[in-house]
Each structure stands twice: as C-alpha cells, then as structure tokens.
Amino acid sequence: ICKNVAKYPAAVRNNGGGHSNHTMFWNIMGPANTSGVGGNPTGAIAEQIQKDFSDFEAFKKTFNETTAKQFGSGWGWLVFQAGKLKVITTPNQDSPLSQGIYPILGNDVWEHAYYLKYQNKRADYLAAWWNTVNWEEVNKRFETAKK
C-alpha cells in the first residue's frame, strides 16, 4: 500500500503509513541493557555507517539534528539509496516506502512518542532513544535494503 499510496484516499495513507512505520519502529527497538540493544552498531550496518559518516557519533549527530528539525509531527529515517546511507525525514505518517525507499531505521518524532517523559525536549528524547536500538534487527533491515 505504501509503495502506491497515491492510488488511495488520504485515510489509507495516514493509517497505512502509521501501521507500517510503527511496526518497523517497535521491531527495531528492545529493552535497554539487553544483548544487542543500544550501544554501538555491529555488523554490516556498523561498517556502512563508518564508510558513509566516518563514525557512529557523527552519524548520530546527523540523524539527531536532521530529525529534530522535522517541523511538527513526523519521522526521521536511515535509508540506503544509490549505495550510500542517508538520513531523511517525512511528515506525519508518510513512509519512505512511498518514495520507493526501504527504511532501515526510523524514529517517531510525533509528540506522543516522547511528551510524557521529555515534554517538548525532542533533542533529549532523540539522544536517549539510541539506548533502545536493536542493532541485530537493523542489520536485517539493512540486508533487505541492499537487495
């Protein structure tokens, strides 16, 4: 549905995108302090991050700054396009899938994702979120994106 979203009414775009985005979001996270969750990336995604961003800290900085600037509700994404990792954002429940791009990692920056704990401090939420990233799952998504 997300790949051909223009064929459907706006409600399908919003609800279908929301389902797709959130399914990925919950699958790429795990409990902090669990094996493979949080910390530095491992495997092929770590190598590609090193290649395209020089190191993980530079990547996180780019991702957090780009995503923090998303006006209003939306998402920050890590995608693989033309042989290179890129950070992009989408508004509302739009998905990179509708642009023909498979998302590897994404973070929900709708206020509901962080308001109870972080209130309007989106940057603090983004910084803390890295403690929940399941790098094993991100590596699986990276392999799919490369196909």
Rosetta blueprint (number, residue, H / E / L):
1 I L
2 C H
3 K H
4 N H
5 V H
6 A H
7 K H
8 Y L
9 P L
10 A H
11 A H
12 V H
13 R H
14 N H
15 N H
16 G H
17 G H
18 G H
19 H H
20 S H
21 N H
22 H H
23 T H
24 M H
25 F H
26 W H
27 N H
28 I L
29 M E
30 G L
31 P L
32 A L
33 N L
34 T L
35 S L
36 G L
37 V E
38 G L
39 G L
40 N L
41 P L
42 T L
43 G H
44 A H
45 I H
46 A H
47 E H
48 Q H
49 I H
50 Q H
51 K H
52 D H
53 F H
54 S L
55 D L
56 F H
57 E H
58 A H
59 F H
60 K H
61 K H
62 T H
63 F H
64 N H
65 E H
66 T H
67 T H
68 A H
69 K L
70 Q L
71 F L
72 G L
73 S L
74 G E
75 W E
76 G E
77 W E
78 L E
79 V E
80 F E
81 Q E
82 A L
83 G L
84 K E
85 L E
86 K E
87 V E
88 I E
89 T E
90 T E
91 P E
92 N L
93 Q L
94 D L
95 S L
96 P H
97 L H
98 S H
99 Q H
100 G L
101 I L
102 Y L
103 P E
104 I E
105 L E
106 G E
107 N E
108 D E
109 V L
110 W L
111 E H
112 H H
113 A H
114 Y L
115 Y H
116 L H
117 K H
118 Y H
119 Q L
120 N L
121 K L
122 R H
123 A H
124 D H
125 Y H
126 L H
127 A H
128 A H
129 W H
130 W H
131 N H
132 T H
133 V E
134 N E
135 W H
136 E H
137 E H
138 V H
139 N H
140 K H
141 R H
142 F H
143 E H
144 T H
145 A H
146 K H
147 K L
